[in-house]
Structures are given as C-alpha cells and as structure tokens.
Amino acid sequence: MLLTFRARATRTGSYRPRPGTSARRPGAQPGTPRRHKATALLASAVSVCLLAAGAPVAPAGVGDRLFPNLGNPGYDVQSYDLSFTYPGTNSKPLKAVTTMRAWTTSTLDHLNLDFAHGKVESVEVNGEPAKFADAGEDLVVTPDKPLPAGSWTRITVRHTSDPMSAEGEDGGWVRTDDGLAMANQADAAHLVFPCNDHPSDKAMFTIRVTAPNGYTVVANGVPTDKERAGKTTTWTYRTRHPMATELAQVSIGRSSVLHREGPHGLDVRDVVPAKDRKELEPWLAKTPDQIAWMESKVGRYPFETYGVLMAEASTGFELETQTLSLFEKGLFAEPLYPKWYVESIMVHELSHQWFGDSVSPRTWSDLWLNEGHATWYEALYAEEKANKPMEKRMKAAYGASDGWRAAGGPPARPKAPAPGQKISIFRPNVYDGAALVLYALRQEIGSPAFERLERAWVTVHRDGTATTADFERLASEISGRDLSGFFKGWLYGEKTPPMPGHPDWKQTAPDAKHGKNTKAAGTGKASKTAKTAKAGK
C-alpha cells in the first residue's frame, strides 16, 4: 500500500495530505494438504481455544503481535468461494454466500471465523446446519460433531455484506461514484466476507458477482464465466495462485476493461471508468514496460495477469490487490504531481506483486519486507528513469530515521496501531525507513550479492509466506557472511546504525514535540516518503 494521503493522514497523524487535495474520506480439492502456513506456527503460541458445548463464545486469534485477535487457529484454509449479489445501489447490503474449504490442524468443537458488517442468515459445516454466534468481530461456529484433526471441512455461510457500514473504517468495501471496489489492508477482508483474515493463511479464490446489466465486474485472477439471465449478469473469476485475504479485489462499476500484451504474452487488463478511457490511456500504456523493468531486476512476473484499477473514489492511498492494483483515478486525472512521481507510484504497487503478494508476510511485524522493497524499487525506478538519485533520497531518510524509529518503532518491530486504526501501522519506518535498511545491506554486501538475494527471495518463497528471519538467513547464505549483527541493529535497534560507506551521514535534530526530524521532513525525498508511504501499501 502507498499512502498518497488525504483523509487518513488526519486520522492517524502519521502523514500529511497530498498538496492541493481536500480530506474526504479454483478451490483446492481434498488430497494431501499444503505444508501448514504460519497459522499453525502462530497457533503454537496461543491456545487453540476449544470451547466446550454451551461455553461462552469468545474471539480467537493466531497471536499476531500487532493484531492478536485476527486470524484463527485450528485450521488451514485451502480455498474460498465467494458469491455476491449487487443490488445496483451502494445504500443496500449485498446478498452473499461464502464457502471455505479448510484442513483442520487441531480437533475443533468450535471454530472461529473473522467477520463483521454483515448479517448471518445460516451456517453449514460439511452440509449440515451448524449453530453460530457473534463474539466481537468473530463468528463462532459450532458443528453438531467435533471436527477431528487432519480432516477436510467445508463451511458455508449465507450472509449479507454491507458497504454502508464500512464508512469510517480502515478498509473493506470502497464506495465509488459508480459502484464498489475493495481495500482490505490491513486485515479488513472480514468486513466484507467471513474468512481467516491473516496473511499467513493464503488460499485459492473463486469469486462470483451478480450485478444489473450495464455494470462491469472484474476481480482477482482470470475470468472463467459470464452468464446473462434477464436483467442481471453473473461474472466469475478464479485465481491461479494462492492469495491472502487482504489482497482480494472486486470492482463493480460502469467500467471499461482494456487489454494489452505484456512481457511473454502476459495479459495486461486495466479497469477504468468508461467515460475516461481515452484520457487515461497514456498512463495505462506504461504498464507493460514497467513490468519488463521489474522483471529485469527480480525475475519473471509471478501471476497470471496484471492491471490497474482506476476508481472514482477518494481513499488517500493506492493498494496492491493481487493482479489488479487499486488507484484513485484522481492521481492520474488531476495535474497535482510530476509525471515521474506518478510513474514511480505505479511501480511501487507493481513491485508489491512480487514483494507482499507472491511472497506474503508471515506476521504483520514483517510488513517492512513488503513496503521497504516496494519503496526501494519505486526509488530505483525514479533514479534510472527520471534522474532522481537514490543516494540523495536515502541520505534524507537516514537523517530522519531515528525520529521515525522513536515514533513508530524499528522497521522489523513496529509499534502497535492506534486503537481502532489498523491502517496506522503504515508509518514512514516501514517505507523509506525500511528501504534504508536495504540500501545499507547493499552497501554492506555489495551490489552483485544484493541483486542475487533479491532474485532468490522471490523465487524461494514464491506463492508462500516468509519472515524477517527467513530474509536474514538467505542474505547471510548468499553473501557468505554472518549478517546477524548487521540486521540486529538495522532492523531492531532504537537508534539507526552508521551507514556503511557513508560515515559522514548524520541524524537531523528531531522535533521534541512531534518526534519528527524537521530538516528531512521539509525537503526532498524524505518529505515524499510521508506523502507516499501508504500509496505503496
């Protein structure tokens, strides 16, 4: 995600609004299960919360340090089948059916799903009716018989999904001028559909949406069916790679879908308001070359398709939803920013397809791996294509780094979000602060080893999840050196270590009241970091 921040800047206090803007607001089949995702690993740190029959229901999480109540222990989701019926207005809930297929990792008398902002009509477990109750933002399901460990389970929930109740929330449905889109980071997919809402539990998705004729629906993955029946049309999409719930995307609107060919014959499909397609075409035409540029740095694009969703909405951020990145149309249509800057934001979201989508964070404390890399390639693109020196940006970030660490924590141990504001974990320490770590690493091990590390990282962990410790081990292996001391200071230290190769770089004096580094905050790239941090989500 990249905050080009408007509304949420004022709510979190972490970023400044963009200048000139106003603040508005295929299912896996039973068989040998995949190796357990981190859900099982995290669950070992918490009780599995087996509730005896008749006991009070309660929320259950996987023990994430930043979001302890999100995700659910005891099962590993293999696939989601989502069906939505859009009524043609954003003022009414959508009717929905969510079916999850999961592999149980523990014996379960009850199982918890993350879900809010919808009314549950019924729940079935393996085709049989099941009891259910709300517990905070959990839906607690009680089957007639306990679910044995090591078994396949199918949970079907009939419910509504309410875009009106998402107002003022950090994610979920985004109401656009002509329909809806999704923005589920961080862990806000459960505001749309029942799920195991933690990035450690990736799954395959099938998404079906029925909408009135005249609307166009696009979702993650590739289209597999389009069926018209009277006054409505049902659109079906399937992913070909596992996906975290936070990366789900559904666009419903009066849109045009534009196709062009990317590297290796990749289908590049963009979704834009139909009335604006000619105006936006020059921006859309840049994507194939941007994909080719990223492939030259880290290897082949990891998914089945890619494209840009330009929504008529005021969100204050751009978001790397898998295979279809979400952007505010105004970023391209309003002459507020230089061309090179907008292009670098496009590359930021594109790079997330490798860093954050294909290789997902095991825990939210690993967020720096997503945002640091996306910021890195954003800055590298600006350097190579627009003559904006990386070194100048990193020197400014170095000057601000101690202030960022004090305000938001070290890059790999960020402070918890503000109450009720999950999005506030997206602070400068995980954007330019984390890119600064990568710059220091390249200085430490040299460019050839750093480039081998980047390619190896997205290859070894493709379609999976990974941790900061995994990155540290791989970096040490590829460089042929024990880098534990280096990473301890750069990722976890309260103070920023000396920059290798630049002993003259110094911290600027922090503003005692706000914990900001006033010199860096007012000039050059460090200032851009604050504005763009969320855009690169």
C-alpha positions in Angstrom: 0.0 0.0 0.0 1.1 3.5 -0.6 -0.5 6.4 1.1 -0.7 9.4 -1.1 -2.5 10.6 1.9 -5.6 12.6 2.4 -8.3 11.6 4.8 -6.5 9.0 6.8 -3.5 11.2 7.3 -5.5 13.4 9.6 -6.9 10.4 11.5 -3.7 8.7 12.2 -1.5 11.8 12.4 1.3 9.9 10.7 1.3 11.5 7.3 0.5 14.8 5.6 -2.2 15.1 3.0 -1.2 15.4 -0.7 -0.9 19.0 -1.6 -3.9 20.5 -3.3 -6.4 17.9 -2.1 -9.2 18.0 0.5 -9.7 15.4 3.1 -12.6 13.2 2.2 -13.0 10.3 3.0 -10.3 -22.6 -8.1 -11.0 -24.2 -4.9 -8.3 -26.7 -3.8 -9.6 -30.2 -3.8 -9.2 -32.7 -0.9 -5.9 -34.5 -1.0 -2.5 -34.1 0.6 -2.7 -30.6 2.2 -0.1 -28.0 1.5 2.6 -27.6 4.2 1.0 -25.7 7.0 1.1 -22.0 6.6 2.1 -19.9 9.5 -1.3 -20.2 11.1 -0.2 -23.4 12.6 3.1 -21.9 13.7 1.5 -18.9 15.3 -1.2 -21.1 16.9 1.5 -22.9 18.9 2.0 -19.6 20.8 -1.7 -19.4 21.8 -4.3 -21.8 23.0 -6.4 -23.3 20.2 -9.5 -22.2 22.1 -11.5 -25.4 22.0 -14.8 -24.3 23.5 -16.9 -26.9 25.3 -20.5 -27.2 24.3 -22.5 -24.5 25.9 -19.4 -22.5 27.0 -19.4 -18.7 26.2 -18.1 -17.9 22.8 -15.1 -15.7 22.5 -12.7 -14.2 19.9 -9.7 -16.3 19.0 -6.7 -15.1 17.1 -3.4 -16.6 15.8 -1.4 -14.4 18.2 -0.1 -11.8 15.8 1.9 -9.2 17.8 0.1 -6.3 16.2 -3.3 -7.8 15.7 -3.7 -10.6 18.3 -7.4 -11.2 17.6 -7.2 -11.6 13.9 -6.8 -14.9 12.1 -8.0 -18.1 13.7 -6.1 -21.2 15.0 -7.0 -24.8 14.3 -7.5 -24.9 10.6 -5.7 -24.0 7.3 -8.0 -22.6 4.6 -7.3 -24.1 1.1 -10.0 -22.2 -0.9 -12.7 -19.6 -0.8 -15.8 -19.5 -3.0 -17.4 -16.0 -2.7 -20.7 -15.1 -4.3 -22.1 -11.6 -4.1 -25.3 -10.1 -5.5 -25.1 -6.4 -6.1 -28.5 -4.6 -6.0 -27.5 -1.7 -8.2 -27.0 0.8 -5.3 -24.4 1.3 -2.6 -27.0 2.1 0.0 -28.2 -1.5 0.4 -26.3 -4.6 1.6 -25.2 -7.2 -0.9 -26.5 -10.7 -0.5 -23.6 -13.1 -0.2 -22.6 -16.8 0.2 -19.1 -17.6 1.4 -17.8 -21.2 1.2 -14.5 -22.1 2.8 -12.7 -25.4 2.4 -10.1 -26.0 5.1 -7.8 -28.6 6.6 -8.2 -28.9 10.3 -4.9 -28.8 12.3 -6.5 -29.5 15.7 -9.6 -31.2 16.9 -12.3 -28.4 17.0 -15.5 -28.4 19.0 -15.9 -24.8 17.7 -14.2 -22.9 15.0 -13.9 -19.1 14.7 -14.1 -17.0 11.5 -13.3 -13.4 11.3 -16.5 -11.5 10.2 -18.2 -8.1 10.8 -20.5 -5.7 8.9 -23.0 -8.3 7.8 -26.0 -10.3 9.0 -25.5 -14.1 9.1 -28.6 -16.0 8.0 -27.3 -19.6 8.2 -24.1 -21.7 8.6 -23.5 -25.2 7.4 -20.5 -27.4 8.2 -20.0 -30.3 5.8 -23.5 -29.8 4.5 -25.2 -29.9 7.9 -26.7 -27.0 9.8 -24.4 -25.5 12.5 -25.0 -23.2 15.4 -23.3 -19.8 15.2 -22.9 -16.7 17.4 -21.0 -13.4 17.3 -18.1 -12.7 19.5 -16.6 -9.2 18.8 -15.5 -9.4 15.2 -15.5 -13.2 15.2 -18.3 -15.5 14.0 -18.1 -18.6 16.3 -19.4 -21.8 14.6 -20.4 -24.9 16.5 -21.0 -28.1 14.4 -23.1 -30.9 15.7 -20.0 -33.1 16.0 -16.4 -32.1 16.8 -14.2 -31.8 13.7 -11.2 -34.2 14.0 -7.7 -33.0 13.4 -6.4 -33.8 10.0 -9.7 -33.7 8.1 -11.2 -31.7 5.3 -14.0 -29.3 6.3 -16.4 -27.2 4.3 -18.0 -24.2 5.9 -20.8 -22.4 4.1 -22.1 -19.0 5.4 -25.1 -17.3 4.0 -24.9 -13.6 4.9 -25.1 -10.0 3.8 -22.2 -7.7 3.1 -22.8 -4.0 3.9 -20.8 -1.3 2.2 -22.6 1.4 4.2 -21.3 0.1 7.5 -17.7 0.4 6.2 -17.9 4.2 6.4 -15.1 5.5 8.7 -13.4 2.0 8.8 -9.9 1.1 7.8 -10.8 -0.9 4.8 -13.5 -3.2 3.4 -15.8 -2.0 0.6 -14.9 1.3 -1.0 -17.9 3.1 -2.4 -17.0 4.6 -5.8 -19.0 7.1 -7.9 -20.5 4.3 -10.0 -20.2 1.2 -7.8 -17.8 -0.6 -5.4 -14.2 -1.7 -5.0 -12.3 -3.4 -2.2 -9.5 -2.2 0.0 -8.9 -4.9 2.6 -5.4 -4.0 4.0 -4.6 -4.4 6.8 -6.8 -7.4 7.7 -10.1 -5.8 6.7 -11.4 -8.5 4.4 -13.6 -9.8 7.3 -15.6 -6.5 6.9 -16.7 -7.9 3.6 -16.9 -11.8 3.9 -16.2 -14.4 6.6 -12.6 -15.6 6.5 -9.4 -16.4 8.3 -8.2 -12.9 8.0 -4.5 -13.1 8.4 -1.8 -13.0 5.6 -0.2 -16.2 6.9 -3.2 -18.3 5.7 -3.3 -17.9 1.9 -5.8 -19.7 -0.3 -7.2 -20.0 -3.8 -10.3 -17.9 -4.6 -13.3 -18.2 -6.8 -15.3 -15.0 -7.0 -18.8 -14.7 -8.5 -20.7 -11.4 -8.7 -24.2 -10.9 -10.0 -25.0 -7.3 -11.0 -27.6 -5.5 -13.0 -26.9 -5.4 -16.8 -24.8 -2.3 -17.6 -22.4 -2.9 -14.8 -19.0 -4.5 -15.4 -17.4 -6.7 -12.7 -13.7 -7.5 -12.5 -12.0 -9.5 -9.7 -8.7 -11.1 -8.9 -7.4 -13.7 -11.3 -8.9 -14.6 -14.7 -12.5 -14.7 -15.9 -14.0 -18.1 -16.3 -17.6 -17.4 -17.0 -20.1 -14.7 -17.8 -23.8 -15.5 -17.8 -26.6 -13.2 -18.5 -30.1 -14.0 -17.1 -32.8 -11.4 -17.7 -31.9 -8.1 -16.1 -28.6 -9.4 -14.4 -25.3 -10.8 -15.4 -23.1 -13.1 -13.3 -19.4 -12.8 -13.6 -16.9 -15.5 -12.4 -13.2 -15.2 -11.7 -10.6 -17.6 -10.3 -7.1 -17.2 -9.1 -4.3 -19.5 -10.3 -2.1 -18.7 -7.3 -2.9 -18.6 -3.6 -3.8 -15.2 -2.2 -4.0 -13.6 1.2 -7.5 -12.3 2.2 -6.2 -8.7 2.5 -5.4 -8.8 -1.3 -8.9 -9.7 -2.5 -10.4 -7.3 -5.1 -13.8 -6.9 -6.7 -14.6 -4.0 -8.9 -18.3 -3.3 -9.8 -19.0 -0.2 -11.9 -19.8 1.2 -15.3 -16.3 0.4 -16.4 -14.3 -0.3 -19.5 -11.8 -3.2 -19.4 -8.8 -2.6 -21.6 -6.4 -5.3 -22.7 -2.9 -5.1 -23.9 0.0 -7.5 -24.1 2.8 -7.5 -21.6 6.1 -9.4 -21.5 6.0 -13.1 -22.5 2.4 -12.6 -23.8 1.1 -11.6 -20.3 -2.5 -10.4 -20.4 -2.5 -6.8 -19.0 -6.0 -5.8 -18.3 -7.0 -2.4 -16.9 -10.3 -1.3 -15.4 -11.3 2.4 -15.8 -14.5 4.5 -15.8 -15.8 4.0 -19.3 -16.1 7.8 -19.9 -12.4 8.4 -19.1 -10.8 5.6 -21.1 -9.2 8.0 -23.7 -7.9 10.4 -21.1 -6.3 7.6 -19.0 -4.9 5.6 -21.9 -1.4 7.3 -21.9 -0.9 6.2 -18.3 -2.2 2.7 -18.9 0.1 2.2 -21.8 3.1 2.5 -19.5 2.4 -0.7 -17.6 4.0 -3.3 -20.0 7.3 -1.5 -19.9 7.2 -1.2 -16.1 6.6 -4.9 -15.8 9.6 -5.6 -18.1 11.7 -3.2 -16.0 10.7 -5.1 -12.8 11.5 -8.4 -14.5 15.0 -7.2 -15.3 15.5 -6.6 -11.6 13.9 -9.6 -9.9 12.7 -12.1 -12.5 9.5 -13.1 -14.2 6.2 -11.6 -13.1 4.7 -14.1 -10.7 1.0 -14.2 -11.6 -1.5 -14.9 -14.4 -2.4 -11.3 -15.3 -1.9 -7.7 -14.1 -3.6 -4.4 -14.4 -4.6 -1.1 -12.9 -8.0 -0.4 -11.4 -8.6 3.3 -11.5 -11.6 4.0 -9.2 -13.6 7.2 -8.9 -13.1 7.4 -5.1 -11.2 9.4 -2.6 -9.3 6.9 -0.5 -5.9 8.7 0.2 -4.0 5.6 -0.8 -3.2 3.2 -3.6 -3.2 -0.6 -2.9 -1.6 -3.7 -4.4 -4.6 -6.0 -4.6 -3.3 -9.2 -6.3 -3.2 -9.0 -10.1 -5.3 -5.7 -10.1 -3.8 -2.8 -8.2 -6.3 -0.2 -6.9 -5.6 3.5 -7.7 -7.5 6.7 -7.2 -8.4 8.0 -10.7 -7.5 11.5 -9.5 -3.9 10.6 -9.2 -3.8 10.4 -13.0 -6.5 12.9 -13.9 -5.6 15.8 -11.7 -2.4 17.7 -12.5 -1.0 17.7 -9.0 2.2 15.7 -9.3 5.1 15.5 -11.8 4.9 12.7 -14.3 7.9 10.8 -12.9 6.4 10.8 -9.4 3.1 9.2 -10.6 5.0 6.6 -12.6 7.1 5.7 -9.6 3.9 5.1 -7.6 2.7 2.8 -10.3 6.0 0.9 -10.0 5.6 0.8 -6.2 2.3 -1.1 -6.5 3.5 -3.3 -9.3 6.6 -4.3 -7.3 4.3 -5.5 -4.5 3.1 -8.2 -6.8 6.4 -9.9 -6.0 7.0 -8.4 -2.5 3.9 -8.8 -0.4 1.5 -10.6 -2.8 3.5 -13.6 -4.2 5.8 -13.5 -1.1 3.4 -12.6 1.8 4.4 -11.5 5.3 4.1 -14.3 7.9 3.2 -11.8 10.5 2.3 -8.1 10.4 5.6 -7.3 12.0 7.2 -8.5 8.7 5.5 -5.6 6.9 8.8 -3.9 6.3 9.6 -6.6 3.8 6.6 -5.6 1.7 6.9 -1.8 2.0 10.6 -1.5 2.1 11.0 -3.4 -1.1 8.2 -1.6 -2.9 9.7 1.8 -1.8 13.2 0.5 -2.9 12.0 -0.2 -6.5 9.9 2.9 -6.6 13.1 4.9 -5.8 15.3 2.9 -8.1 12.9 3.4 -11.0 12.9 7.2 -10.3 16.7 7.1 -10.3 17.0 5.2 -13.6 14.1 6.8 -15.5 13.9 10.3 -14.1 17.4 11.0 -12.8 16.3 11.2 -9.2 19.3 10.0 -7.2 18.7 7.1 -4.8 21.6 8.3 -2.7 20.0 11.7 -2.1 16.7 10.1 -1.0 18.5 7.6 1.3 20.6 10.3 2.9 17.5 12.3 3.7 15.8 9.1 5.1 18.9 8.5 7.2 18.6 11.9 8.7 15.0 11.2 9.6 15.4 7.6 10.7 15.9 8.0 14.4 12.8 10.1 14.6 10.8 7.5 12.6 12.0 4.8 14.9 11.1 6.8 18.0 7.6 7.4 16.6 6.8 4.1 15.0 9.3 1.6 16.3 12.2 -0.1 14.4 11.4 -1.4 10.9 11.0 -5.0 11.9 9.4 -4.3 15.3 6.8 -1.6 14.5 4.6 -0.2 17.3 1.0 -1.4 17.6 -1.6 0.5 15.6 -3.6 3.3 17.2 -6.8 1.9 18.8 -9.4 1.4 16.0 -7.0 2.4 13.3 -5.3 -0.7 11.8 -4.0 1.4 8.9 -1.8 3.4 11.3 0.8 0.6 11.2 1.8 2.1 7.8 4.3 4.7 9.1 7.4 6.0 7.5 9.6 3.5 9.4 8.2 0.7 7.2 8.5 2.7 3.9 11.7 4.8 3.5 12.9 3.6 6.9 12.8 0.0 5.6 14.2 0.9 2.2 17.1 2.5 4.1 17.8 -0.9 5.6 18.0 -2.4 2.0 20.3 0.4 1.0 22.6 -0.3 4.0 22.5 -4.0 3.1 23.6 -3.3 -0.5 26.4 -1.1 0.9 27.4 -3.9 3.2 27.4 -6.9 0.9 27.9 -5.2 -2.5 25.5 -4.8 -5.4 26.1 -8.3 -7.1 25.3 -10.2 -3.9 22.3 -7.9 -3.2 20.8 -8.5 -6.6 21.2 -12.2 -6.3 19.5 -12.0 -2.9 16.5 -10.1 -4.4 16.0 -12.7 -7.1 16.5 -15.6 -4.8 14.0 -14.2 -2.2 11.1 -14.0 -4.6 11.9 -17.4 -6.2 12.4 -19.4 -3.0 9.3 -18.1 -1.3 7.0 -17.7 -4.3 3.3 -18.3 -3.6 4.1 -18.6 0.1 4.8 -16.6 3.3 8.1 -15.6 4.8 9.5 -13.9 7.8 12.2 -11.4 8.6 14.3 -14.3 10.0 14.0 -16.0 6.6 15.3 -12.9 4.9 18.2 -12.7 7.3 19.2 -16.3 6.7 19.0 -16.0 3.0 21.1 -12.8 3.0 23.8 -14.5 5.1 23.8 -17.5 2.9 24.1 -15.6 -0.4 26.7 -13.1 0.9 28.7 -15.9 2.6 28.8 -13.9 5.8 27.0 -14.0 9.2 24.9 -10.8 9.0 23.0 -11.3 12.3 24.8 -8.4 13.9 24.1 -6.1 10.9 20.4 -7.0 11.0 20.1 -6.7 14.7 21.0 -3.0 14.6 19.3 -2.0 11.4 16.0 -3.9 11.9 15.6 -3.8 15.7 17.7 -1.0 17.1 16.2 2.1 18.7 18.9 4.1 17.0 20.0 3.9 13.4 23.5 2.4 12.9 26.2 4.1 11.0 25.7 3.8 7.2 28.3 1.6 5.6 30.3 3.6 3.1 28.9 6.9 4.3 30.4 7.7 7.7 29.6 11.4 7.2 25.8 10.8 7.2 24.2 12.2 10.4 20.8 12.3 12.0 19.0 15.6 11.9 17.7 17.1 15.1 14.2 15.7 15.9 11.3 17.9 16.8 10.9 17.3 20.5 7.1 17.7 20.4 6.3 15.5 17.5 9.3 13.2 17.3 9.9 14.3 13.7 13.1 15.2 12.0 12.3 18.7 10.9 15.1 19.2 8.3 14.3 15.9 6.5 10.6 16.3 6.8 10.6 19.5 4.9 12.8 18.7 2.0 13.4 16.3 -0.8 12.6 12.7 -0.8 12.0 12.3 3.0 9.0 14.6 2.6 7.8 12.4 -0.3 8.1 9.4 1.9 5.5 10.7 4.2 3.1 11.5 1.4 3.6 8.3 -0.5 4.1 5.8 2.3 0.6 4.5 2.1 0.4 4.5 -1.6 2.7 1.6 -1.6 0.8 -0.5 0.8 
